[in-house]
C-alpha cells in the first residue's frame, strides 16, 4: 500500500472554489480509480487556508494511474487558480 499526504495552501477567499473543484475531482477518483483506497480532503483547524489530502493506493501502479488520469489533469487548472504556493507532497509505504 502507498500513502500520500499532500499539504495545500490556498489564497484568501478561495476556499469555496477550491473545495468545489476538489470535491468534483474526489468523486471521479473514487468512481474511476479501482486502485484508490482513500481520497479525502481535510481542512486545518489552525489555518483555514491550509488543507491536507489523505490518499491511499493499492500499489505503485495505482498511484501512477491516478497522476496520469484525465480527470486529475483536468482538475489542475481549477485547483491551481486557488493555490497560494506549491503543494508539499509526502509519500509513505504501508506497514503490515
CORRAHU-V548710 format. One record per pair of residues at least 24 apart in sequence whose C-alpha atoms are under 6 Angstrom apart, sorted by the first residue. I is the first residue (numbers start at 1). J is the second residue. D is the distance in whole Angstrom. If there is no record, write none. Layout:
[[I/J/D] [I/J/D]]
This chain:
[[1/57/6] [1/58/5] [1/59/5] [1/94/5] [2/56/6] [2/57/5] [2/59/6] [2/92/6] [2/93/5] [2/94/6] [3/55/6] [3/56/5] [3/91/6] [3/92/5] [4/55/5] [4/90/6] [4/91/5] [4/92/6] [5/53/6] [5/54/5] [5/89/6] [5/90/5] [6/52/5] [6/53/5] [6/88/6] [6/89/4] [7/51/6] [7/52/5] [7/87/6] [7/88/5] [8/50/6] [8/51/5] [8/87/5] [9/49/6] [9/50/4] [9/83/6] [9/84/5] [10/49/5] [10/82/5] [10/83/4] [10/84/5] [11/82/6] [11/83/6] [11/84/5] [14/82/6] [18/82/6] [35/62/5]]
